[in-house]
Amino acid sequence: MKTVVTHLDYGTRLATAVVLVVAVALVPLVIALWPHPDKSMAGTYTSAVLSDVTYSDCDNVTDDVPCGEATGTLDDDKQVEVMLFRDAWLSHVTDSDRAIVYASESPDSGTVYTFHSHDRGIKLIASTFIIIALVLLVVRGKGIRAIASLLASAIFIWAFLIGGIAAGGSPLLYTTISIILVLTGVLFFTHGLTTKTLAAWGGTMCGAATAMAAGTLLSTWLRLGPADESASALTYTNLNIDLSTLSLSALLIALIGILNDIAAAQAATVFSHTAPDTRPQWKVIVPTALSVGRDHSASAIYTISFSVVGAGLAAFVLAHTYKQPLSAFLQTDTVSTTLTQMLAGVIGIIITMPATTVFALLLSRIPSTASSSRGPKH
C-alpha cells in the first residue's frame, strides 16, 4: 500500500485526501440522517390501456372535479372504470392510450381508479439509450462517466435529499450535505483525481456557499412564502417545512451544474497556461484567465436568468392574461422567489470564477510527480 502511494503524484495524493476527508466527515452523517419513510401507502400505481374515453365539459370544471371516464384494461386483463380529470383532457388522452392509473381504496365503493399520467416508461428508456449512444460516440469515456454520475446522483437526491425533506428534515441541512457529496463524487469520478479537478471543486464550493448565504439573507428579508401550488400543497401535509428555505434549496440544486461548468472551464484555462513542474507565471496567466472567466461568467448570468424566468413562464402568462399590473405582479411570492433565486445565483456565479482562478493558480504550483521535487535544483 505504501509503495502505491509513493508512486502517486502530489496532486493525486492531495485530491484523494480531500475525497477521503469529505467521505469520513459526511458519510456517517448521511447514515444517521437517512430518512425512513412510512411504509403504509394510501394507494398504488399501475399501468392500464384505456378505451371508451369520454369527456363532459372539462373546460368549465376545476382540477379536482372529474369530467370524464374510461375503461382501463390492467396488465392482468382485468377491466376497471377509470375517472378522468381535467389534466387528462389537457393531455389529450384518447382510446388505446397506455396510462398510469392511481388505485385508492374507498370505504364506500371499493377500489377507485383515476388517471395519473401517460405511460412514458418505454419511450423514456429508449430516449436515454439513444442519448447514451450519442455521448459515447462524441464525448466517449468522460461522457459515460458523467452520465453514470448523474444517475447515481439522481438516485441519492431522491432517496436522501427529497426523502429527508419530505420526512420533516431541514431543507438546508439535507441540501448542503447532498451538494457536497454529489459535487465531490461527480467531479472527481468524471474528471479524475487531479489538482485541476480539485481547483474546480474548491471554486464550485465557494460559489455554492456564497449563493446559499445570499439566498438565505434575501429570503428572510423579503419574507417569502409559497413559490407555487406544489409548495402551497405541502403545507397540508407538513407544516414544519420552511417554504422559503425549500425554494433556496431548489435554487442550489439547480445552480451547482452551472457553477461546476464555470469552475471546470476556469480551472482548465489556468492549467492550459502552465507547464508541468514549472512555477506558473502569474502576471501572464491571471489577465488571460480572468478575461476568459469574465466572458463565461457573463454568459452564465443570463443563462441562469433566462432559465429561472422560463421555469415560471406559465405564471407570467397568467398574470398578463388577467391584466395584472407589473408592479403588483413582481411582488407576488412566485415572482419574488424567482427573482431571489436569480439574484442569489448571480452572486454565486461571480464568486465562483475568481475563487477557481485562485485555487487553480495555487494548486498549479504543486509538482506533477513525487520524484521531481527530489531532483537537483538549478
N, C-alpha and C positions, 0 to 999 in steps of 0.2 A: 504493500500500500504506500509506504514511504517513497519507494522508487518511482511509482506512478506520479505522485505529487511533485517530486523534484523535476520531472520532465515536463511539467506543465509550465507555460509561460506565466509571468506575473499577472498579466491581465486576466487570464483564465482563472487563476487562483483567487483573485480579488472578486471577480464576478461570482464564482462558485461560493465564496464565503458569504456574499450578500444574499444569495438564494437560500443558503442554509440558515442564516440568521432569521430571514423572513419566515421560513418554514417552521423553525423551532419556536419562534415567538407567536405565530398566528395559528398553526395547525391545532395545538391544544385548545386554543380559544374557540376555534370553529367546532371542535368536538363538544366542548362544553355548551356552546350556544346552538348546537344543531336542533332545528325545530322538530317537534314530534306532533304532527297534525292529528286531528281527531279522525279515527278510523271509520266512524259511522258516517254513512252517506245518505242524503235525503233521496237520491235518485241515481240512475245510471245513464250512460250514453251508449247508444247502439246505432248500427247502420241499417238503413231501410231503403227500398226502392219505392218511390211514390207513384200513385196512379189516381185517377178520378179527382184531380186537383180542381177545386172550385173556390172562387173568392166572392165576397159580397161587400161592396162599399168600403174597401180598405183605405181609400184616400181621405175618408172622413172620420176615422177612428183613431184613438190613442194607441200607443205602442203596447199597452198591457191588456188590450181587448182583442180576442180572437176575431178574425174576419174571413176565415176560410177553413177548409178541411180537405183532407186527402186520405186515401187508403195506403198504408205502408206495409210492404212485404218484408219481414225481417229475414235475417240470414237463415233461420230455421224454417222458412216458408210460412211462418205464422203471419196472418194478416191482422192489422190493428188500425184503429182510427187515429189520425194524426191531426192535431189542431195547428192551424197556421195563423201567425200574427202578421202585423204589417211588415216586419222585416223580411218575411218570406215573399210577400208580394213585391217588395222593393228589390229583392234578389232574383226576381223573375223565375220563381220555382214553378215548374210545369211537370206534366206527366213524364214518366220514365227517368226522372232525375234521381240520382242516388244521394241521399241526405243523411246527416247525423241527427237523430231524434233523441230527445230527453225523456226518459221514463221515470215518472214520480208516482209514489203511492198516495192515493187519496182515500180517506176513510169512507167516503160516500160512493165513489164509482170505481174503486179498484185502481188499477194502473192507468195513468193518464200519459199519453204520448204527445209531445209538442215538438215542432220543428226547431232545430238549433242552428244548423248551417248546412251548406252543401258539403258533400263528402269529397274533399280535395286531396285525400291522402296519397293516392297513386300518382296524381299529377305533381304534387309537391316532391315526392321521392324521385320521379323521373326528371323533373327540373333540376333537382340537386345533383343528380348524377351527370347531367349534361354540363352543368357549371363546373363540377369537379374535373371532368374530362378536359374542358377548355383551360382550366387553371393548370392542369398537369402539362398540357401542350405548350402553353405560353410561359407560365411562371415557373413551372417544374417543382423542384424539391421544396423550396421555401413556401410556395403557394399551397402545397398539400399540407405542410406543417401548419400553415396559418389556418387552413380550414379545420384541421384536427383540433387546433387550439380553440377555434371558435365554437365547435361543437361541445368540447369539454367545458368551456366557459359557460355556454348556454345552459347545460345541464346543472352546473354548480349554482348559477344565478337563480334558476328556477327552484332548485331544492333548498338552497341555503338562504339566499337573499330574499326572494319573494315569499318563500315559506316562513321565514323568520318574521318578516313584517306582518304577514297575514296572521301569525300567531300572537301578535301584540308586541313584538320586539321593536327597539328603537330603529327607525329607518336609517339614520345617520351612522349608527354603530355598525349595522349589518352592511351598509353600503361601503363604509370605509374599509372594513375587513375584506369585502369582496373585491373592491378595486385594487387593493394592494396585492392580494393573491392572484387575481386574474391578470393584472399587468405583469407581475413577476413571471408567472408561468408562460403567458403568451409571448412576451418579448424574448425571453431567454431561450425558450423552446424553438421559436421561429427563426430568430436571428443568431443564436449561438451565445456561448459564454465568453464574450469579448468585452474589452474596455469600451468599444463603440456602442455596444448594446447597453452597457452599464451607464454610459453618459445619457443615452436616450431614456433609460428608466429613471434616472435621477431628475432629469428635466420634466418628464411627464408627472412625476410625483409632486414636484414643486408647483406645477400648473394646476393639478387637481386640488392640492391643498389650498391654494390661493382662491380658486373658484368656489370651493366649499366655504371658506371663511367669508368671502364677499357675498355669496348667496345667502348665508345664514344671517348676516347683518341686514341685508336688503329685505329678506323675508320678514324679519322681526320688525323692522322699521315701518314697512308698508302694511303690516298686519294682514297678510294674505290668507284667503280662505280656500274653499274647494276650487280646483282649477277646471274641473269638468264634471259631467254627470257621473262618471265612474268614481271620481273622488267623493262626490256627494253621497253616492250609494254606500260607500264604505262606512259612513257614519251610522248606518243602520245595523252594520254587522260588528263594528269595532270602534267604539267612541274614544278609545285610547290612542288612536293614530293621529299624530300631528300632521295635518294635511299640507301645511306649508313646508314642513321638513320632507314630506313624501315627494313634493314637487321638486325640491332641491336634489333629492336622491335620484330622481328621474333624470335631471339635468346631468349629474355627474356620470351616470351610466352612459348617457348619450354622448358625453363630451370626451371620454377617455380615448375613443377612437381617433378623434381629430387631434387631440393633444399628442397622442402617440405618433401620429403621422408627422406632425411638425417636429417633434423631438427626434424621430428616426432620421428624417431628412437633414435636420440641422447637424446632428452628430456625424452623418455621412459626409456632409460638406466640410466640416472641420478636419476629419480624418483623411479626406482626399487630398488635403494640402499638407499632410505630414508624411515623413519618411520613417520607416522602422528604425528604432534605436538612435534617432536623431532628435535633439531638442527642437520643438516647434518654434518657428519664427512668429511670435505673437503679433508683431507690428505688421506683418504681411498677411497673416491669416484672419485676424479679427475684422478688418474692414470688409474683406470679401465675404466672410461668413455672416456678418451682420447684414450686409446688403442682400444676400440670398434669403436670409431669415426674415427680413422685413417684407420682402415680396411674398413669401409663403404665408407669413402671419396675416398680411392684409387680405390675401385670398381666403384664408381660413375664417377671418372675421365675417366677411359677407356670406361665406358658405354656411356658417352656423346661424347667422341671422336669417337667411332665407329658409333654412331647414326648420328652425323653430317657428317662424311665422307660417310656413307651409303646413306644419303639423296642426295648427289651429285655423286652417283656411275655412273650414265649414262655419266656425263661429263668426269669422269676418263677413262671410257672405250673408249669414243670417241677420247680422246687425245691419248690414247695408240694405237688405230686403225690407226690414221693418223701419227704415229711415231713422235709425238711432244716431244721435249726434256723435261725432267723432270724439269730442271732449268727454262725453259720458262713457262711451264705449271703451276708451283707453283706460278707464279707471275701474272696470269690472275685474272680478277675481281672475277670470280666464285670461284677459289680456295683460293684466298686471303681472300675473305669474309668468306669462310668456316673455314679457319684457325683462323681468328679473332673471329668468333663465338665460336670456340673450346677453344681458349685461355681465352676469357672473361668468358666462362662457368667454366673453371677450377679455375679461380680466385674466382668466386662466390662460388664454392664448398668448397675451402679451408678456406674461411671466415665463411661459414655457420656453420661448425662443432664446432669450438671453441666459436663462438658467442652464439650458442644454449646452449653449456655447461655452459657458464657464466650465461645466463638468467635462466637456469634450477636450478643452484645452488642458485642463489639469491631468486628465487620465491619459492623454496622448503622450505625456512625459514618461509614462511607465515603460520600461524596456519590453520589447516584444518577446524576448527569450530569457530564461533564467541564466543562461551562460554568458549573455552579453554583458551583464553588469560585473562579471568577474574578470573580464578581459582587460588587457592593458589600456590605459588611457593616454591619449596623445594630445 
